[in-house]
């Protein structure tokens, strides 16, 4: 029995999708089918297999889209749509890496600020370019940007 290689995120989603087909879990089946479709589309566009970071980015994009749907449903007073969408977000969040704590995010932001020698809010873009690949899937861009802005303003 050889060494079992660790599964990447896309493989986990594919296996869970097949399980949901057999179990009849409609919400999970629909949610994972949507994510897998987005991955297949990205693979066709890129002409290659996706990296795990790219798969995580797609899952994040799907979650963001679902959150926007919830926001729209709230404005329209459609609690039925909200109730339908929230479980989909919870399903997809299982495939994201563990989130960074506020302290970890701040530490990574400070490192990035030092690296690019940023010293004012005008440097946020430079810092984010370095920081985002390091936090991929583990913190939202808006939160990271806010942390960077606060650090640069307080200097």
C-alpha positions as CSV (number, residue, x, y, z in Angstrom):
1,X,0.0,0.0,0.0
2,X,1.7,3.2,-1.2
3,X,1.7,6.6,0.3
4,X,-1.7,8.1,-0.2
5,X,-1.4,11.5,-1.8
6,X,-3.5,14.2,-0.3
7,X,-6.5,15.2,-2.3
8,X,-6.7,18.6,-3.8
9,X,-9.8,20.8,-3.3
10,X,-11.2,20.0,-6.7
11,X,-10.9,16.2,-6.1
12,X,-12.7,16.6,-2.7
13,X,-15.5,18.5,-4.4
14,X,-15.9,15.9,-7.1
15,X,-16.0,13.1,-4.5
16,X,-18.5,15.0,-2.4
17,X,-20.6,15.7,-5.5
18,X,-20.8,12.0,-6.4
19,X,-21.7,11.2,-2.8
20,X,-24.5,13.8,-2.9
21,X,-25.8,12.2,-6.1
22,X,-26.2,8.9,-4.3
23,X,-27.5,10.3,-1.1
24,X,-30.1,12.6,-2.8
25,X,-28.8,15.7,-1.0
26,X,-30.3,18.2,-3.5
27,X,-28.8,21.3,-2.1
28,X,-25.3,19.9,-1.9
29,X,-25.7,18.4,-5.4
30,X,-26.8,21.7,-6.9
31,X,-24.2,23.7,-5.1
32,X,-21.3,21.5,-6.0
33,X,-22.4,21.1,-9.6
34,X,-22.4,24.9,-9.9
35,X,-18.8,25.0,-8.5
36,X,-17.6,22.2,-10.7
37,X,-19.1,23.8,-13.7
38,X,-17.2,27.0,-13.0
39,X,-14.0,25.0,-12.6
40,X,-14.5,23.2,-15.9
41,X,-15.1,26.5,-17.6
42,X,-11.9,27.9,-16.2
43,X,-10.0,24.8,-17.2
44,X,-11.3,25.2,-20.8
45,X,-10.4,28.9,-20.8
46,X,-6.9,28.2,-19.5
47,X,-6.4,25.1,-21.5
48,X,-4.9,23.2,-18.5
49,X,-5.8,21.7,-15.1
50,X,-6.4,24.3,-12.4
51,X,-4.0,24.7,-9.5
52,X,-5.4,24.3,-6.0
53,X,-5.2,28.1,-5.5
54,X,-7.2,28.7,-8.6
55,X,-9.8,26.2,-7.4
56,X,-10.0,28.0,-4.0
57,X,-10.4,31.3,-5.9
58,X,-13.3,29.9,-7.8
59,X,-15.0,28.7,-4.7
60,X,-14.5,32.1,-3.1
61,X,-16.0,33.8,-6.2
62,X,-19.0,31.5,-6.0
63,X,-19.5,32.3,-2.3
64,X,-19.2,36.1,-3.1
65,X,-21.8,35.7,-5.8
66,X,-24.1,33.9,-3.4
67,X,-23.6,36.6,-0.7
68,X,-24.6,39.2,-3.4
69,X,-27.7,37.1,-4.1
70,X,-28.6,37.2,-0.4
71,X,-28.1,41.0,-0.4
72,X,-30.4,41.4,-3.4
73,X,-33.0,39.0,-1.8
74,X,-32.9,41.1,1.4
75,X,-33.6,44.3,-0.6
76,X,-36.5,42.5,-2.4
77,X,-37.9,41.0,0.9
78,X,-37.4,37.5,-0.4
79,X,-36.7,35.5,2.8
80,X,-37.3,32.3,0.8
81,X,-34.3,33.0,-1.4
82,X,-32.2,33.8,1.6
83,X,-33.1,30.6,3.2
84,X,-32.2,28.7,0.0
85,X,-28.9,30.5,-0.5
86,X,-27.4,30.4,3.1
87,X,-26.9,26.6,3.1
88,X,-25.1,26.8,-0.3
89,X,-22.6,29.2,1.2
90,X,-22.0,26.9,4.2
91,X,-21.4,24.0,1.8
92,X,-18.8,25.9,-0.2
93,X,-17.1,27.4,2.8
94,X,-16.1,23.8,3.8
95,X,-13.7,23.8,0.8
96,X,-11.8,27.0,1.8
97,X,-8.6,26.8,3.8
98,X,-8.8,27.8,7.4
99,X,-9.3,31.5,7.8
100,X,-6.5,33.7,9.1
101,X,-6.9,35.2,12.5
102,X,-6.9,39.0,12.8
103,X,-3.4,38.8,14.3
104,X,-2.1,36.6,11.5
105,X,-3.6,38.8,8.8
106,X,-2.0,41.9,10.4
107,X,1.4,40.2,10.6
108,X,1.3,39.2,6.9
109,X,0.2,42.8,6.1
110,X,3.1,44.3,8.1
111,X,5.5,41.9,6.2
112,X,4.1,43.0,2.9
113,X,4.3,46.7,3.9
114,X,8.0,46.3,4.8
115,X,8.8,44.4,1.6
116,X,7.4,47.1,-0.7
117,X,8.6,49.9,1.6
118,X,5.1,51.3,1.8
119,X,4.6,54.4,3.9
120,X,1.4,56.0,2.9
121,X,-2.2,55.1,1.9
122,X,-1.2,55.7,-1.7
123,X,0.9,52.5,-1.5
124,X,-2.0,50.2,-0.7
125,X,-2.1,48.8,-4.2
126,X,1.6,47.8,-4.1
127,X,1.1,46.2,-0.7
128,X,-2.1,44.3,-1.8
129,X,-0.3,43.0,-4.9
130,X,2.2,41.2,-2.6
131,X,-0.3,40.3,0.2
132,X,-3.2,38.8,-1.8
133,X,-1.4,35.7,-3.1
134,X,-0.3,34.9,0.5
135,X,-3.8,35.1,1.9
136,X,-5.6,33.5,-1.0
137,X,-8.7,31.9,0.3
138,X,-7.9,32.6,3.9
139,X,-9.1,36.2,4.2
140,X,-11.3,38.5,2.2
141,X,-9.7,41.1,0.1
142,X,-11.8,43.9,1.6
143,X,-10.8,42.9,5.1
144,X,-7.1,42.7,4.1
145,X,-7.3,46.1,2.3
146,X,-8.9,47.6,5.5
147,X,-6.0,46.2,7.6
148,X,-3.4,47.6,5.3
149,X,-5.1,51.0,5.1
150,X,-5.2,51.2,8.9
151,X,-1.6,50.2,9.3
152,X,-0.4,52.8,6.7
153,X,-2.6,55.6,8.1
154,X,-1.3,54.9,11.7
155,X,2.4,55.2,10.7
